Amino acid sequence: MPICPKHQLNTDIVFFGIQGSGKTAQAEILAKKADAILFKFGEKIRQRIKKQDEFGKQLEQISSQGKYLNGRQIKIIVDEFLSKHSLKQRFIYDMPVRNLSQKKVFDQIMQKQNRSFIIIFLHLHENLARKRLKNQTNRNDASEKAIDMRIKLFHKNTMPVINQYCLDKIPILEIDASGNIQDVADKIETALNAYINF
């Protein structure tokens, strides 16, 4: 996959990667290192569902059906998150968009808030991703059939998002995610040092 040219940035960070690549773990490590605010999309959805208001019930139904949120729903969740924090802070996003439709809304929000971002793409071979996912026994979607579907959807829907960001000239750092957690974290920090100040 082509990687966009380097730019010197002081900006937000967005994580992408196939399921099992360790996005959330690495986002958490980097957020502590960079003293940044972490946005975990799945966690925000679960928190909203717990409220059991009209919007929360909509999200619950969508999640139970394995569908993607639409643009309006993405906007509500991201806007709620940003409204609770100072925009002077740096934000780290754990794969907030899964398809091109969601990307369009996310980009509009970032542009409205005058925020730029760099992408960290955690690359992991599909076979190793499957192995890791099978070990996630605490998940309801860890069956072989569910894993196949998650990986298929990533290639079908999310890879086009990454490719489009490259065409958009958004800087993308591709990191080998096959190592252990600390090894990958070290690679991320080394790669980011050329772009941002911690």
RAJO-V630498 format. One record per pair of residues at least 12 apart in sequence whose C-alpha atoms are under 10 Angstrom apart, sorted by the first residue. I is the first residue (numbers start at 0). J is the second residue. Records with the same first field share a line. If there is no record, write none. Layout:
# RAJO-V630498
I: J / J
This chain:
# RAJO-V630498
0: 158 / 161 / 162 / 165 / 173
1: 162 / 165 / 166 / 171 / 173
2: 120 / 161 / 162 / 164 / 165 / 166 / 168 / 169 / 170 / 171 / 172 / 173
3: 118 / 162 / 164 / 165 / 166 / 167 / 168 / 169 / 170 / 171 / 172 / 173
4: 165 / 168 / 169 / 170 / 171 / 172
5: 117 / 168 / 169 / 170 / 171 / 172 / 193 / 194
6: 117 / 168 / 169 / 170 / 193 / 194 / 195
7: 170 / 192 / 193 / 194 / 195 / 196
8: 115 / 116 / 117 / 170 / 191 / 193 / 194 / 195 / 196
9: 89 / 115 / 116 / 117 / 194 / 195 / 196 / 197
10: 88 / 89 / 90 / 91 / 114 / 115 / 116 / 117 / 194 / 195 / 196
11: 35 / 36 / 88 / 89 / 90 / 91 / 92 / 109 / 114 / 115 / 116 / 117 / 118 / 195
12: 26 / 29 / 30 / 35 / 37 / 89 / 90 / 91 / 92 / 93 / 94 / 115 / 116 / 117 / 118 / 119 / 171 / 191 / 195
13: 26 / 37 / 38 / 90 / 91 / 92 / 93 / 94 / 95 / 96 / 116 / 117 / 118 / 119 / 120 / 171
14: 26 / 91 / 92 / 93 / 94 / 95 / 96 / 117 / 118 / 119 / 120 / 121 / 171 / 172
15: 92 / 93 / 94 / 95 / 96 / 97 / 118 / 119 / 120 / 121 / 122 / 157 / 158 / 160 / 161 / 171 / 173
16: 93 / 94 / 119 / 120 / 121 / 122 / 123 / 153 / 157 / 158 / 161 / 173 / 174 / 176
17: 94 / 120 / 121 / 122 / 123 / 124 / 125 / 128 / 129 / 149 / 150 / 151 / 152 / 153 / 154 / 157 / 158 / 176
18: 121 / 123 / 125 / 128 / 129 / 131 / 132 / 146 / 149 / 150 / 153
19: 121 / 123 / 124 / 125 / 127 / 128 / 129 / 130 / 131 / 132 / 133 / 134 / 135 / 146 / 150 / 176 / 177
20: 120 / 121 / 122 / 123 / 124 / 125 / 127 / 128 / 129 / 131 / 132 / 175 / 176 / 177 / 178 / 180 / 183
21: 121 / 122 / 123 / 128 / 131 / 176 / 177 / 179 / 180 / 183
22: 39 / 92 / 93 / 94 / 119 / 120 / 121 / 176
23: 37 / 38 / 39 / 40 / 41 / 92 / 93 / 94
24: 93 / 180 / 184
25: 93 / 121 / 176 / 180 / 181 / 183 / 184 / 185 / 187
26: 38 / 39 / 91 / 92 / 93 / 94 / 119 / 184
27: 39 / 91 / 92 / 93
28: 180 / 181 / 184
29: 91 / 184 / 185 / 187 / 188 / 197
30: 89 / 90 / 91 / 92
32: 188 / 197
33: 89 / 90 / 91 / 188 / 195 / 196 / 197
34: 88 / 89 / 90 / 91 / 197
35: 88 / 89 / 90 / 91 / 197
36: 81 / 84 / 85 / 88 / 89 / 90 / 91 / 92
37: 80 / 89 / 90 / 91 / 92 / 93
38: 77 / 80 / 81 / 90 / 91 / 92 / 93 / 94 / 95
39: 91 / 92 / 93 / 94 / 95
40: 73 / 76 / 77 / 80 / 92 / 93 / 94 / 95 / 96
41: 62 / 93 / 94 / 95
42: 93
43: 76 / 77 / 79 / 80
44: 58 / 59 / 62 / 68 / 72 / 73 / 76
45: 58 / 59 / 62
47: 59 / 76
48: 60 / 62
54: 72 / 75
57: 72
58: 72
65: 149
67: 96 / 97 / 98 / 100 / 101
68: 96 / 97 / 98 / 100 / 101
69: 98 / 100 / 101 / 104
70: 96 / 100 / 101 / 102 / 103 / 104 / 105
71: 101 / 104
72: 101 / 104
73: 95 / 96 / 101 / 102 / 104 / 105 / 108
74: 101 / 104 / 105 / 107 / 108
76: 95
77: 95 / 104 / 105 / 108 / 109
78: 105 / 108
81: 108 / 112
86: 112 / 113 / 114
89: 114 / 116
90: 114 / 116
91: 116 / 117 / 118
92: 116 / 118
93: 119
94: 118 / 119 / 120 / 157
96: 156 / 157 / 160
97: 152 / 153 / 155 / 156 / 157 / 158 / 159 / 160 / 161
98: 152 / 153 / 155 / 156 / 157 / 158 / 159 / 160 / 161
99: 156 / 157 / 158 / 159 / 160 / 161 / 163
100: 156 / 160
101: 160
102: 157 / 160 / 161 / 163 / 164
103: 160
115: 169
116: 169 / 170 / 171
117: 164 / 169 / 170 / 171 / 172 / 191 / 194 / 195
118: 161 / 164 / 165 / 169 / 170 / 171 / 172 / 173
119: 170 / 171 / 172 / 173 / 174 / 187 / 190 / 191
120: 161 / 171 / 172 / 173 / 174 / 175 / 176 / 187
121: 172 / 173 / 174 / 175 / 176 / 177 / 183 / 187
122: 172 / 173 / 174 / 175 / 176 / 177
123: 174 / 175 / 176 / 177 / 178
124: 175 / 176 / 177
125: 150
127: 176 / 177
128: 146 / 150 / 176 / 177
129: 141 / 143 / 146 / 147 / 149 / 150
130: 146
132: 145 / 146 / 149
133: 146
170: 194
172: 187 / 190 / 191 / 194
173: 186 / 187 / 190
174: 186 / 187 / 190
175: 187
